[in-house]
């Protein structure tokens, strides 16, 4: 069984949100866990999140899957993998 190592990610959407996950597509889990104005879930949440981020950055963002959503956020620099600041401390 392959064990996945978690990585640190940073989502910059006006405020910076840091989270740990085994893949960038888990950004949706993080977004869903945050308080928000709508109660959408699943595909509806993915669609509305893509719409919000698209308005934020002025570029289209795919919402056909969590993976393509995360890929687009990363390509636009909204989501990025970051180094754990505690990783190199002695």
Contact map, one row per residue, 1 for C-alpha under 8 A:
111000000000000000000000000000000000000000000000000000000000000000000000000000000000000000
111100000000000000000000000000000000000000000000000000000000000000000000000000000000000000
111110000000000000000000000000000000000000000000000000000000000000000000000000000000000000
011111000000000000000100000000000000000000000000000000000000000000000000000000000000000000
001111100000000000000100000000000000000000000000000000000000000000000000000000000000000000
000111110000000000011110000000000000000000000000000000000000000000000000000000000000000000
000011111000000000011110000000000000000000000000000000000000000000000000000000001101000000
000001111100000001111000000000000000000000000000000000000000000000000000000000001111000000
000000111110000001111001000000000000000000000000000000000000000000000000000000111100000000
000000011111000111100000000000000000000000000000000000000000000000000000000000111100000000
000000001111100111000000001000000000000000000000000000000000000000000000000001110000000000
000000000111111110000000000000000000000000000000000000000000000000000000000001100000000000
000000000011111110000000000000000000000000000000000010010000000000000000000001000000000000
000000000001111100000000000000000000000000000000000000000000000000000000000000000000000000
000000000001111110000000000000000000000000000000000000000000000000000000000000000000000000
000000000111111111000000000000000000000000000000000000000000000000000000000000000000000000
000000000111101111100000000000000000000000000000000000000000000000000000000000000000000000
000000011110000111110000000000000000000000000000000000000000000000000000000000000000000000
000000011100000011111000000001000000000000000000000000000000000000000000000000000000000000
000001111000000001111100000000000000000000000000000000000000000000000000000000000000000000
000001111000000000111111010000000000000000000000000000000000000000000000000000000000000000
000111100000000000011111010000000000000000000000000000000000000000000000000000000000000000
000001100000000000001111110000000000000000000000000000000000000000000000000000000000000000
000000001000000000001111111000000000000000000000000000000000000000100110000000101000000000
000000000000000000000011111100000000000000000000000000000000000001111110000000000000000000
000000000000000000001111111111000000000000000000000000000000000001000000000000000000000000
000000000010000000000001111111100000000000000000000000000000000000000100000000000000000000
000000000000000000000000111111110000000000000100000000000000000001000000000000000000000000
000000000000000000000000011111111000000000000000000000000000000000000000000000000000000000
000000000000000000100000011111111100000000000000000000000000000000000000000000000000000000
000000000000000000000000001111111100000000000000000000000000000000000000000000000000000000
000000000000000000000000000111111110000010001000000000000000000000000000000000000000000000
000000000000000000000000000011111110000000000000000000000000000000000000000000000000000000
000000000000000000000000000001111111000000000000000000000000000000000000000000000000000000
000000000000000000000000000000011111100000000000000000000000000000000000000000000000000000
000000000000000000000000000000000111111000000000000000000000000000000000000000000000000000
000000000000000000000000000000000011111000000000000000000000000000000000000000000000000000
000000000000000000000000000000000001111100000000000000000000000000000000000000000000000000
000000000000000000000000000000000001111110000000000000000000000000000000000000000000000000
000000000000000000000000000000000000011111011000000000000000000000000000000000000000000000
000000000000000000000000000000010000001111111100000000000000000000000000000000000000000000
000000000000000000000000000000000000000111111100000000000000000000000000000000000000000000
000000000000000000000000000000000000000011111110000000000000000000000000000000000000000000
000000000000000000000000000000000000000111111111000000000000000000000000000000000000000000
000000000000000000000000000000010000000111111111100000000000000000000000000000000000000000
000000000000000000000000000100000000000011111111110000000000001011001000000000000000000000
000000000000000000000000000000000000000000111111111000000000001000000000000000000000000000
000000000000000000000000000000000000000000011111111100000000000000000000000000000000000000
000000000000000000000000000000000000000000001111111110000000000000000000000000000000000000
000000000000000000000000000000000000000000000111111111000001111000001000000000000000000000
000000000000000000000000000000000000000000000011111111100000100000000000000000000000000000
000000000000000000000000000000000000000000000001111111110000000000000000000000000000000000
000000000000100000000000000000000000000000000000111111111000100000000000000000000000000000
000000000000000000000000000000000000000000000000011111111111100000000000000000000000000000
000000000000000000000000000000000000000000000000001111111110000000000000000000000000000000
000000000000100000000000000000000000000000000000000111111100000000000000000000000000000000
000000000000000000000000000000000000000000000000000011111110000000000000000000000000000000
000000000000000000000000000000000000000000000000000001111111000000000000000000000000000000
000000000000000000000000000000000000000000000000000001101111100000000000000000000000000000
000000000000000000000000000000000000000000000000010001000111110000000000000000000000000000
000000000000000000000000000000000000000000000000011011000011111000001001100000000000000000
000000000000000000000000000000000000000000000000010000000001111110011001000000000000000000
000000000000000000000000000000000000000000000110010000000000111111011000000000000000000000
000000000000000000000000000000000000000000000000000000000000011111011000000000000000000000
000000000000000000000000000000000000000000000100000000000000011111111000000000000000000000
000000000000000000000000110100000000000000000100000000000000001111111100000000000000000000
000000000000000000000001100000000000000000000000000000000000000011111110000000000000000000
000000000000000000000000100000000000000000000000000000000000011111111111000000000000000000
000000000000000000000000100000000000000000000100010000000000111111111111100000000000000000
000000000000000000000001101000000000000000000000000000000000000001111111110000100000000000
000000000000000000000001100000000000000000000000000000000000000000111111111000000000000000
000000000000000000000000000000000000000000000000000000000000110000011111111100000000000000
000000000000000000000000000000000000000000000000000000000000100000001111111111100000000000
000000000000000000000000000000000000000000000000000000000000000000000111111111110000000000
000000000000000000000000000000000000000000000000000000000000000000000011111111000000000000
000000000000000000000000000000000000000000000000000000000000000000000001111111100000000000
000000000000000000000000000000000000000000000000000000000000000000000000111111110000000000
000000000011100000000000000000000000000000000000000000000000000000000000111111110000000000
000000001111000000000001000000000000000000000000000000000000000000000100110111111000000000
000000001110000000000000000000000000000000000000000000000000000000000000010011111100000000
000000111100000000000001000000000000000000000000000000000000000000000000000000111110000000
000000111100000000000000000000000000000000000000000000000000000000000000000000011111000000
000000010000000000000000000000000000000000000000000000000000000000000000000000001111101000
000000110000000000000000000000000000000000000000000000000000000000000000000000000111111100
000000000000000000000000000000000000000000000000000000000000000000000000000000000011111110
000000000000000000000000000000000000000000000000000000000000000000000000000000000001111110
000000000000000000000000000000000000000000000000000000000000000000000000000000000011111110
000000000000000000000000000000000000000000000000000000000000000000000000000000000001111111
000000000000000000000000000000000000000000000000000000000000000000000000000000000000111111
000000000000000000000000000000000000000000000000000000000000000000000000000000000000000111
